[in-house]
């Protein structure tokens, strides 16, 4: 493979990961003042004042607006459509970039020979020299998928979620790695309040020792979870590159480190959450396991596949 193609393929992988991160981080416009801020996401807005934040969804605001006006006159409906288009186009770009990376590493003639060898005959040294083993390529793809899932897990930022509803009243409490979001509504009308562990921890330390503050403990657990996922993303990228550069031994080691990092991130965070009462694994199990947690579980499984096939 020519060096220029290798660089192009790596750039393609990086572009796909950045596009996933852009969707997950979900911060398109942000205006800040001394004591307030307003952030526009693809799905809604978050308004903060003196550390307290209120979240508003375009879908809810659009539905309310359509009751008194035409959808074409509702800015929230227009923003909702624009946000959905932005996500859809980025999703398309991610899929195309993933195929582009694979196409660069295995050009059409090489791919055909690898597939024919695997289907009709035993692989020969000639085939091995011409292209990476089919299993190694699958392992590399699994590693890329694991990295993308880990990026998405950080961006989605939903580790634990509690929900309840009764007599038209709906409430939820979501635990992020950096804080919590509490939402409440009555017959579809309501809002959300965001709280940061850092602010709660600083306040708690003024009246107690940090070791006695659950907010400080959860903040540390969240930071560890992000750091370990970040480590996993980096080494998974190196693992994929190592496979395509015919350095499978290095790839297997990188994938192993990624698997351990993701597994440790899950164990540390949910053990601390269980200890502080944020998550009750014994009583509720997977019921309140957040989206980010499940993304990490699948990422760990993909990393294990990469270890086996690299």
N, C-alpha and C positions, 0 to 999 in steps of 0.2 A: 504494500500500500504506500502511495506517495506521501511524503511528509505534509504536503499541502492538504491532502484529503484527510489526514489524521487531525490536523489543526481544525479543519472545517467541521469534522464530525464532533470534536470536543466542543466547539463553539455552538453547534446545533443542540447538543445535550444541555449546555449551560443556558441557552435561550429558552428551552422547554422548561427547565427548572425555574427560571426567572418568571416565566409566564404563569406557572402554577403558583409561585409565591405572590405574584401580583393579585391574582384572584383571591388567594387565601388571606393576605394582609388586608385587602378590601379598604384601602384608603386612597380615594381618587382626588379629592380636593380637601384642603384643610386651611381654615383661617383662625388665627390666634390673637387674642388680646392679652392684657395684663392679668385678668382674672377669669377670662372666658375663652372658649374655643368652639368651633363648629366644624365637624368632619362629615364630608359626603362620602358614603359608601355606594357600591353599585345597587344595594338593596334598600338603602335608607340613609338616615342622618343620625349623628350623635352630638348633642349639645351639652357642653360642660360649663358649669359656673361654680367657682370657689371649690373645686374638687369633686362636686356632685354632678353626675352625668345622666341625661335622659335620652333614651334611644327611640327613634321613630322610624317605622317601616313605610316605604312608599306604597306597598300593597294596601295597608290599612288606611293610609291617608287618601289613596286613590279611590278606594271603595266608599269612603265617607264623602269625598268630593262629588262622586258620581250620583249621589242621592239628591244633590241640589243643583248640579250643573252637568253639562255634556262633558264626556271624557276628554274631548279635544281642547276644552277650556281649562283643564286641570293640569297644572305644572307637575304635580306629583305623579300623575299617570304618564306624562311625557318622560319624566326622569326614570320612572320604573321601566318603561320600554327601552330607553337608552342604556340603562344598566344591564338589562337582560341581553341586549344586543352585544354589549361589551364583553360579557361573560361568555356568550355563545361563540363569538369570534375568537376570543382567547383560547377557548376549549378546542376549537377547530385547529388553531395554530399549534397547540400542544400535541395534538394527535398527528398532524402532518410532520412536525419536527421530529417526533419519535420515529416515524417511518423513515424520514430522511436520514437520521443518524444510522439506522440499521442498513439502509441502502448504501450509504457511503462505505461502511465497514465490510459489507458483503455485496460486491457489485453483482449484477445480474448473472454473469457467466459463472462466477464462483458459487453463488447461491444455488444455481441449477446443479452444479457438479456435486455440491455437498448433499443436496436432497436426493439426487439419483444414487449416490453412494450409500446413503442411509437406508434407502428403500429397496435397492436391488442387489447390493453387494456389500462386502465388508470394506470398511475404510482402508485405503492404502496409504503408504507414505507419501505418494504423489498428491493425493487429496489433502493430507494433513499439511503439506507444504503450501498448497495453493490457498487454503483458507482455514480459519479456526474451526475446531471441531464443533459440530452442531450443538452438542451439549453445552460447550463453553459459551456459545452465542446465546443460548437460552438462559444460561446462568447470568450472563452480562445484562440481558434484558430484564431479568428478575431483579438484579441489583439496581438498575435504573428506575424501575417501578417502585422499589423500596425507598429510594432516595426521594422520588416525587411524593410518595405517600407521607414520608417524614416531614417534608416541607409543608405539605397540606395540613398535617397534624398541628404544626406550630402555628400556621396561619389561621386555621379554623378556630383554634384556641377554645375548645369546649371539652374539658376533661371530666366533669361531673355535671349532671343536670337533674334537678328535682322538679316535678310538675304536679299540679293538683287542680282540680276543678270541681265546683259544686254550685248549683242554683245560679248559673250564669256568671259566677265569679271564677276567674282563672288566674293562677299564680305560678311562677316558676323561679327557680334559683339556679343560676349557672355558675360553675366554678371554672375560671380560666387559670392559666399559669401565673397571671399577674394580678388577679383580683376576682371579684364576683359581679354578677349582674342580676338584680332582682326585678322581676316584672310582675305587674298585676293589671287585670282588666275586668270591667263589668259590662257584659253583653257586647264585647268587642271593642270597647273604648277604654284606653288605659295608657300606660307608659312603663319605662324601665329606668332604674337607677343603678349606676355603675359605681363600684367601690374598689379602690386600689389597695393591695396588701401593704405597699410601701407607706401610704398615708396612715392606714390603720395601725401598722406596726410602730411608726413614729409616735403616734398618739398613745398607744399602749405602753411604750417604754418610758413615758413620762410619769406613769403611776405604778409600774411594775417592772420586774426583770424581764428581759427579752425572752428568756427560756420559758417564762410563764405565759407568753403571748401567742395564742394560736395563729394570729395573723402573721407574726414573724416566722413561725415554723412553716406555715403554708407558703410564705414568700420564698423561703430557702428551698423548699421542695420544688416549687415551680421553676425557680432559676436552675436547679439541678436538672430538671426534666428538659428544659430548653437547651442547656449546654450539652447534655448527652445526645439529644436528637441532632443538634448541630454537628457534633463529632461524627455521628452515624452518617449524616448526609455527605460530609466531606470524604470519609473513607469509602463510601459506596461509589462516589464519583471516580475515585482513584481505582477502585476495583473494576469498574466497567472499562476504564481506559486500559488497565493492565491486561484484561482479556483480549481486547482488540489489538494490543501491541504484542500479543503472544507471550505474556508473562503471567500465566495461569497460577503459578505458585504464589505470587504476590497478591493476585486477585482473591484467592481463597483466604489468605490471611486478612486482607482488608474486609472482606465480607464477614469473617468471623468476629472481627472487632466491632463492626456495625451491629451485628446480632446481639452481642453482649451489651453494647451501649444502649440499644433500644430496650432490651429486657430489663437492664438495671434502671433505666429511666422510669419504666412502668412500675417496677417493684418499689422504688424509693417513693415516688409520688403517691401511689395509692396506699402504701403502708402508713405514710404520714397522714394522709386524708382520713384513713380509717381510725387512726389514733386520736385525731382532733374532732372526730364526729362529722366531718364533711361528707364522708362516704361510709356506708355500713355494708361491707362486703359480705358478712355472715348472714345478714337478714335479707338484703335486697339483691346482692350479687350483681349480675350484669344489667339489672333494671335501670340503674342510674349511671351506668358506665357511659361516658360522653363520646361524641364522635371522634375526638382526637385520640382517645384511648383505643378505640377500635381501629383507627387508621394505623396507629403504632403496632397493634397486634398483627395486622395484615403485613405491615412493613417488615416486622420481625420474621414472619413466615416466608416472605419473599427473600429476605437475607439468608434464611436457612436453605432455601432452594439454590441460591447463588453459591453457597458454600459447597453444596452437594454436586453441583454441575460445573463449577469453574475448573 
